[in-house]
Amino acid sequence: MKLYTFFRSSASFRVRIALNLKGIAWEHAAVSLPKGEHTQAGFKAVNPQGLVPALEDGGTLLTQSLAIIEYLDEVHPGPKLIPADPLERAYVRAYSQLIACEIHPMNNLRVLKYIKRTYKLDDEGVNGWYRHWIAEGFASMEAYLLNEKRHGRYVLRDQVTMADCCLVPQVFNAQRYECDLNPYPAVMRIFDECMKLEAFAAAQPMRQPDAA
Ligand SMILES: N[C@@H](CCC(=O)N[C@@H](CS)C(=O)NCC(=O)O)C(=O)O
């Protein structure tokens, strides 16, 4: 199995965690976003969307981190990252999508580059945009946990799921932009618990071979 990944990509980070949790050996194929390798013909032949991650499994190419994680969960043994109970499954998917569909796309590299160029923003302007969507998104993440009351050590009680694979990389991103995460203690407690697990720790950006 080969994962096209960039060390700082949070969507790739989600899949790296899932692969580690499942105990699946994988080959590392680095795609540098700062060098624009994801926009070049070589990688576009792999994923026409020009985004990481992409996972090659037995000659088949899979894209979209949540779809990849669900696929891995369905075809590989190991801890179940998607619960069997329909309501719990909906809860885990909703939490994952809150991050992957509502927060992450607002702050993706191409979005930041576009607003910077088009609206002539300086770094502080871009950071302001970034922090706005983090604050709004993390408030939703915190409120969702407190309202649903299904969390424990992890997003779903004491069972590591796809939702945790999404939560941890988003916290890393927010920390990189020096966002204040003190208002989200439930989120941060789960983050701390996850980071005690080697599957999460080994997937973090600075432990990747392509980390600068
Ligand atoms: N929804 C996609 C998002 C993939 C994505 O946006 N990846 C980012 C890195 S985290 C990327 O390749 N960005 C390149 C760009 O924005 O130019 C997924 O979950 O896999």
PDBQT file of the ligand as one rigid body, heavy atoms in Angstrom, charges set to zero:
ROOT
HETATM    1  N1  LIG A 301     -11.400  16.580   1.463  1.00  0.00    +0.000 N 
HETATM    2  C1  LIG A 301     -10.063  16.159   1.133  1.00  0.00    +0.000 C 
HETATM    3  C2  LIG A 301      -9.122  17.318   1.355  1.00  0.00    +0.000 C 
HETATM    4  C3  LIG A 301      -7.771  17.061   0.756  1.00  0.00    +0.000 C 
HETATM    5  C4  LIG A 301      -6.956  18.331   0.818  1.00  0.00    +0.000 C 
HETATM    6  O1  LIG A 301      -7.483  19.432   0.690  1.00  0.00    +0.000 OA
HETATM    7  N2  LIG A 301      -5.646  18.165   1.035  1.00  0.00    +0.000 N 
HETATM    8  C5  LIG A 301      -4.805  19.327   1.142  1.00  0.00    +0.000 C 
HETATM    9  C6  LIG A 301      -3.705  19.097   2.165  1.00  0.00    +0.000 C 
HETATM   10  S1  LIG A 301      -4.364  18.896   3.791  1.00  0.00    +0.000 SA
HETATM   11  C7  LIG A 301      -4.189  19.647  -0.178  1.00  0.00    +0.000 C 
HETATM   12  O2  LIG A 301      -3.800  18.765  -0.911  1.00  0.00    +0.000 OA
HETATM   13  N3  LIG A 301      -4.121  20.951  -0.482  1.00  0.00    +0.000 N 
HETATM   14  C8  LIG A 301      -3.519  21.440  -1.654  1.00  0.00    +0.000 C 
HETATM   15  C9  LIG A 301      -3.989  22.830  -1.978  1.00  0.00    +0.000 C 
HETATM   16  O3  LIG A 301      -4.871  23.344  -1.291  1.00  0.00    +0.000 OA
HETATM   17  O4  LIG A 301      -3.460  23.389  -2.924  1.00  0.00    +0.000 OA
HETATM   18  C10 LIG A 301      -9.674  14.959   2.004  1.00  0.00    +0.000 C 
HETATM   19  O5  LIG A 301     -10.235  14.827   3.078  1.00  0.00    +0.000 OA
HETATM   20  O6  LIG A 301      -8.837  14.152   1.578  1.00  0.00    +0.000 OA
ENDROOT
TORSDOF 0
